[in-house]
Amino acid sequence: MFLSVFDIFKVGIGPSSSHTVGPMVAAARFLDLLRQSPFHAHGLRASLHGSLAFTGVGHATDRAVILGLAGFTPDRYVAEEADAALATITRDRLVAPEGLGEMRFDPEADLLFDYGPALAGHANGLILMATDAQGDVILRETYYSIGGGFVVTEAELGHDTPPEEARAVPYPFKSAAQMLEMAKASGKSIAEMKRANEIAYHGHDGLDAGIARLWQVMSECIDRGLTGEGILPGGLNVRRRAPAIHAALIDERGLNLGAPHSINDWMSAYAMAVNEENAAGGQVVTAPTNGAAGVTPAVIKYWLTHVPSATITRLPDFMLTAAAIGGLIKVNASISGAEAGCQAEVGSASAMAAAGLAAVLGGTPEQVENAAEIALEHHLGMTCDPVKGLVQVPCIERNGLGAIKAVSAASLALRGDGHHFVPLDACIETMRQTGQDMSDKYKETALGGLAVNVPNC
């Protein structure tokens, strides 16, 4: 199954790729289905299930569904326009997506949070319905938001390789072992093989430009987060910390006052800046999810700003390598906190960033694979227990620690020759099994862990 660098890294909006981006994408897909339908809809309804219900308000799932049914999409989202549209929908109880005309939709009556058992297919389920003039359902579809902004229907969930993803690529590795075998046989790096796959799938035009655009969004997000002040929304009264940390680090420059470990504070500031923007509903890049969106940008920023040998021309190698690792994890385990806990989000992000950094620092494919394994191994078992269902505590700091672990993992791997005891494939499978065994209380439901042991107000 081929997953593009643009599948793993997508421009979206905060605070969650699975709970905000995915439901908005699902709504857009339902509108397309409705446009192809012979029926004329007079109204719309939606129900949220599993984790989408339990932490939906904190993750702005309700807002995402409402705006998605009004025609908004994550890649063309403008905050001011969305706020105005939401106010109008709440007042008039109507949506009017392009090509479908006005339809009844009362957010209070037509958007249901179902706190019963999750749908059978995945922890993040939503059902979208269209009704006729009498209120009878004339079209209905079930969608699952499976992490990282990926959305599948109930029918698609049963197919490992949808037809559009079955195109042949020159290096079709489905495991880390296959990836290393192909690298050895071809003499190519992981980034070179991934590039060849991208070109075969998407064509040559736009690949590097698209990667540059992803970094532009990431970098601008860091910059906004390093200057943005105030309290994050949601009721926890969490104050943005990245600007103060960054300002203190700037003041210490040139004074010989900073300890060597202050480089960790730089990485944490970069990562926290992104995730504070994400928590505020800003524009971020899924990497591979919103909840883990700060790790890869922070490591890239660290590399470009603090490593003397760094050059922006190697950025595609970083991103392509990271995407290759992210694809392996998604296909063979999960990148969804609601499915496998935070090990699947920050753990996956840390593995991706470690691999990317090892690659641009001259690592062999074996050392790159080792870097990814070290980073993922030391996130195994991490729960997803957001306080009040918000992507704030402990999520923001976890991104900083994920970035630090990524750099440490890359450094350790580069000190070795690539031979190591635990293969990346074994670590990915362990993560999958651990997530399967983990109690649902610790999988983005806010029903256990810090979410119940820390006061929410």
C-alpha positions, 0 to 999 in steps of 0.5 A: 500500500503506497502512502505519499509524503503528502498523505503523511504530511497534510496541511490542516487545522487544529486541534486534532487530525482525527477529531477535527480534520477527519470529520471535516473531510468526512463531511466534504465526502458526504456532500460529494455523495449527496451531489451525485445522489438522485434525491433532493435533500432538505436536511442533514443530521450527524451522530458522533461515536466512540472517542469522537463523542467522548472528547469531541467538544474538547477537540472541536469535532462538533465545529468541524462537522458543522463547518464541513457540512457547510462546505469548508475543507481543511486545506482551504480553511479561513478562520474569519470566514469559518467564525462568521459561517458558524454564527450564521448557521447557529442563528438560521439553522441552515447550511448551504454548501455549493451545488446543494442549496439550503438544507436544514441543520440545527446544531443543537438538534441535528448533531448527536453525541452518542456516548454508548458503545463505539461503532464496530469499525474504529474508535472514531466513528461518525454517521452522516445522514440526509433527510427529505422534507418529512425528516425521513433519512434518504441517504446515510453513510458511516465514516471512520476517522482513522488518524492523521486526517485519513477517513474511510467509509464502512465499506472501505475499512474492509479493504487493505488496499483501495484501488486508487492506492494499488498503483505499482511503484519501483520500491514497494516495501511494506516492512522495514526489513523489505525497505532495507533489503531494497536499499541494499540491492539498489544502492539507494538511500531510503529517501531516494527510493521514496522519491522514486515511488512518489514520482511513479505515483504522482509524477515529477512536477511539484514534488519538491515544491510541495515539500517546500510548501509543507515546511513553509506552513510548519515554519510559519506555525513555529514563528506564530507560536513563538510570538503568540501570547495569552490563554489557550481556549477550552477552559483549562486556562493553560497559558502559552509558554513557548514565547517566554521560553524562547525569549529567555533563551535569546537573552542567554545567547552570548552570555556564557550562562546557558548549560549545554542541555539548554539545547533541549529547551530550544527544541521544546520551545519549537515543538510547544510553539506548534502545539500551542498554535494547534490547541488554539485551532491554528493552521498546522501540518499533520506530522503524522497527526495534529496531536504530534504535529510539533515533533518533526518541525521542531527537529527540522528547525533544530537541524537547520538552526543549530547544526552547522552542516545543515542545508535547506537543500537536504530538506526533501531527504528529511521529509521523504525519509520521515514519511517512509517510516510514518507509512510503515507505522500506519500500515502495520500498526496505527498513528491514531491515539484513539486506537493505540494511545499516544505511543501511536501519535508522539511515538510515531512522530518521534520515530519519523523525525529521528529517521529524517535527522539520521538521514540528513546527518549522513546515516546509512539506511540501517542507521536510519532504521535504527534511529526510528526503532530507538525513538519508537521503542521508548514511547511504547505504552504511552497512553492518550489521556488528555485533560478535559479532552483538550489537546493541551495537557499533557500533549503540548509538552509531550511534543517537546519531549518527543523531539528531544528523544528523536534527536537523541535516538538519531545520535545514538544510531549514528554512533553505531553501525546500524546493527541492533537487537530489536528490529523496527518491524518488531517494535511496530508490531509491539506497538500495535499489540500494546494498543490493542491490549490497552484499556479504552480509558487510555485511548483519547476518551478522557476517561482515565489517567491524567484526565481523571486525576487532574482537576479539569477546572 
